Amino acid sequence: MPEAHDEEVGRRLFQIHKEKAVEVALEKIRRKMPSEWKSFTSTDIDVLKHILGEAWVCIKRSEWEGISFAKLTQKDLQVIIEIANQVSSKEKPEKIAVDEVCAAIITKE
């Protein structure tokens, strides 16, 4: 029984780290473009949070920390959101979308 509990704690801790990393990234973006940020809907932001969280899973932590999220433009974010929406509408497999998002944000280092 304790082993299962430890696994659950580990999964939850992983989820907390992922959510924190995404929140930090979004805060950097919000500070860089406060007026443009207001143009995104809550659905856009939720989709962005999800796809960035999936990207965080696939990127080395040291590499994630080196990404300059503040360099992302409104157009970059719109592209990332569109990629994520293609997953939601089953137009694109999530793995391919995550790879595309990773490539897009890593180039902003």
C-alpha positions as CSV (number, residue, x, y, z in Angstrom):
1,M,0.0,0.0,0.0
2,P,2.7,2.6,0.8
3,E,4.3,2.0,-2.6
4,A,1.1,3.0,-4.4
5,H,0.8,6.1,-2.1
6,D,4.4,7.1,-3.0
7,E,3.6,6.7,-6.7
8,E,0.5,8.9,-6.3
9,V,2.6,11.5,-4.5
10,G,5.2,11.4,-7.2
11,R,2.6,11.9,-9.9
12,R,1.0,14.8,-8.1
13,L,4.4,16.4,-7.5
14,F,5.2,16.1,-11.2
15,Q,1.8,17.7,-12.0
16,I,2.5,20.6,-9.6
17,H,5.9,21.2,-11.1
18,K,4.4,21.2,-14.6
19,E,1.7,23.6,-13.7
20,K,4.2,26.0,-11.9
21,A,6.5,26.0,-15.0
22,V,3.6,26.8,-17.3
23,E,2.4,29.6,-15.0
24,V,5.9,31.1,-14.8
25,A,6.1,31.0,-18.6
26,L,2.6,32.6,-19.0
27,E,3.5,35.3,-16.5
28,K,6.6,36.2,-18.6
29,I,4.4,36.5,-21.7
30,R,1.7,38.5,-19.9
31,R,4.3,41.0,-18.6
32,K,5.8,41.4,-22.1
33,M,2.5,42.1,-23.9
34,P,-0.2,43.2,-21.5
35,S,-2.5,44.8,-24.0
36,E,-2.1,42.0,-26.6
37,W,-2.7,39.4,-23.8
38,K,-6.2,40.8,-23.3
39,S,-7.1,39.8,-26.9
40,F,-6.9,36.1,-26.0
41,T,-10.0,34.4,-24.7
42,S,-10.1,32.3,-21.6
43,T,-10.4,29.2,-23.9
44,D,-7.3,30.3,-25.8
45,I,-5.4,30.6,-22.6
46,D,-6.6,27.2,-21.4
47,V,-5.5,25.6,-24.7
48,L,-2.2,27.4,-24.4
49,K,-1.7,26.2,-20.9
50,H,-2.4,22.6,-21.9
51,I,-0.1,22.6,-24.9
52,L,2.7,24.3,-23.0
53,G,2.3,21.8,-20.2
54,E,2.7,19.0,-22.7
55,A,5.7,20.7,-24.2
56,W,7.3,21.0,-20.7
57,V,7.0,17.2,-20.4
58,C,9.0,16.8,-23.6
59,I,11.7,19.4,-23.0
60,K,14.7,19.0,-20.7
61,R,14.3,21.2,-17.6
62,S,17.5,23.0,-18.3
63,E,16.4,23.8,-21.8
64,W,12.9,24.9,-20.6
65,E,14.6,27.3,-18.2
66,G,16.6,28.8,-21.1
67,I,13.5,29.6,-23.2
68,S,12.8,33.3,-23.5
69,F,9.0,33.2,-23.3
70,A,9.0,37.0,-23.2
71,K,10.3,36.9,-26.8
72,L,7.2,35.2,-28.1
73,T,5.0,37.5,-30.1
74,Q,1.2,37.7,-30.3
75,K,1.5,35.9,-33.7
76,D,3.7,33.2,-32.2
77,L,1.0,32.6,-29.5
78,Q,-1.7,32.6,-32.1
79,V,0.2,29.9,-34.1
80,I,0.7,27.8,-30.9
81,I,-3.0,28.1,-30.0
82,E,-4.0,27.1,-33.5
83,I,-1.7,24.1,-33.3
84,A,-3.4,23.1,-30.0
85,N,-6.8,23.6,-31.5
86,Q,-6.0,21.3,-34.3
87,V,-5.4,18.6,-31.7
88,S,-8.8,19.3,-30.1
89,S,-10.5,19.0,-33.4
90,K,-8.6,15.8,-34.2
91,E,-6.9,17.4,-37.2
92,K,-3.5,16.7,-35.8
93,P,-2.1,14.1,-33.4
94,E,-1.0,15.5,-30.1
95,K,2.6,14.2,-30.4
96,I,3.1,16.0,-33.7
97,A,1.5,19.2,-32.3
98,V,3.7,19.1,-29.2
99,D,6.8,18.6,-31.3
100,E,5.8,21.7,-33.4
101,V,5.2,23.8,-30.3
102,C,8.5,22.7,-28.8
103,A,10.3,23.7,-32.0
104,A,8.5,27.0,-32.0
105,I,9.4,28.0,-28.5
106,I,12.9,26.6,-28.4
107,T,13.8,28.9,-31.4
108,K,13.0,31.8,-29.1
109,E,15.9,31.0,-26.8
